[in-house]
Amino acid sequence: MVFQARVPTGVCYGERADAGHGQKALVTTRILWLDGLQPGFNKGGNLDSMRRFIYIHGSNLQQQIPTPLSAGCVLLRDPDLIQLFDSVAEGTLVWISP
């Protein structure tokens, strides 16, 4: 499923999800919307992770992960994302480390 503004579009993509879209990374599969915890770093003001719509999400460019494809989101391959999505409840603390 492809999402636009966190809303499912009804369009589903298979293995060749990039067909017709060039190399544009789309938001697909699931969305985990991140909210920062550190005021002045990732919470509040212009740096706020939630206000900047930073997610953990799937992509139509699965074969290119882990190459950076986003302006700040964390992209996962579908099986990993689905497992993570099904394993965490809303409000769960997530530590992202390189």
N, C-alpha and C positions, 0 to 999 in steps of 0.2 A: 504494500500500500504506500502511496506517495502522500505526504502531508504538505499543506501550505498553510502557514500561520497556525500551526498545531491542529489543523482540521483535516481529517481524511478526505482525499479528493475522489475516492472511488476508483482510482486508476491503480492497477497492480502491475508490477514489473517482474519479469523473470530474469534469467541469467544475463540477457543482453539489455539490461535496464537503461543503458546509456544510449541506445539506438534512438536517433532523432533528437538527442539532447546534447550532442557534442560531448564535452568533458565536464559539463556542469554537474556538481555534486548535489543530488536531491536528498531531502529528508525522507527516509523510508522506514518501514518495519515497525518500530516502536520509538517513543520519545520519553526520556527521563530528563525533566527540566531541572536544572541545577540552581540552587540558592546558596550564595556565599555566606560565610560565618564571620569574616574578619572585616569590621568596619574600617573604611579607608583603603581596603585592599580589594575585596570582592563583594562587599555589602555596602549599599548606600551610594548616593551620588551617581556620577557618570561611570563608575567602575562596577556597579551592581550586576552580578552575574545573571540574576533573574530578569532584570529590566533589559539586559543586553541579549536575552533569549539564548543563553548558552545551554546546550543539551548534550546528553549522550544519546546518539541515535544511529540508525542504520543509514546506508547509502547505496545508491545504484552503482557505485564504482567499487564494489567489494574487492575486485582483483587488485586494486591499488592501495588498499589499507595495508600497512600503517603509514603510507606516504601522507604528509599533511595535505588535506583537501578542503579544509574549512578555515574560517576566520576566527575560530575559538572553540568550536564544539569538539567533542570526542566521538570519533566514528568507530563503530564496531561491526564486525561481520555478523550476519543475521543469527547464526546459531548461538554465538556468544552473547549478543544483545538480548535475544529471547530468553536465554537462561538467566541473565542478570535481571531483566524486567520481571520475570516470574519469581525471583528470589528475594526481592526487596520490597518493602512496603513504603508508602508515601511517608516522608520524614526521616527515612533511614540516612544516617551519616555515610557519606561516600568519600574515600580518600583517593585522589588521583595523583599518581606519581609516575614520572618518566621511566 
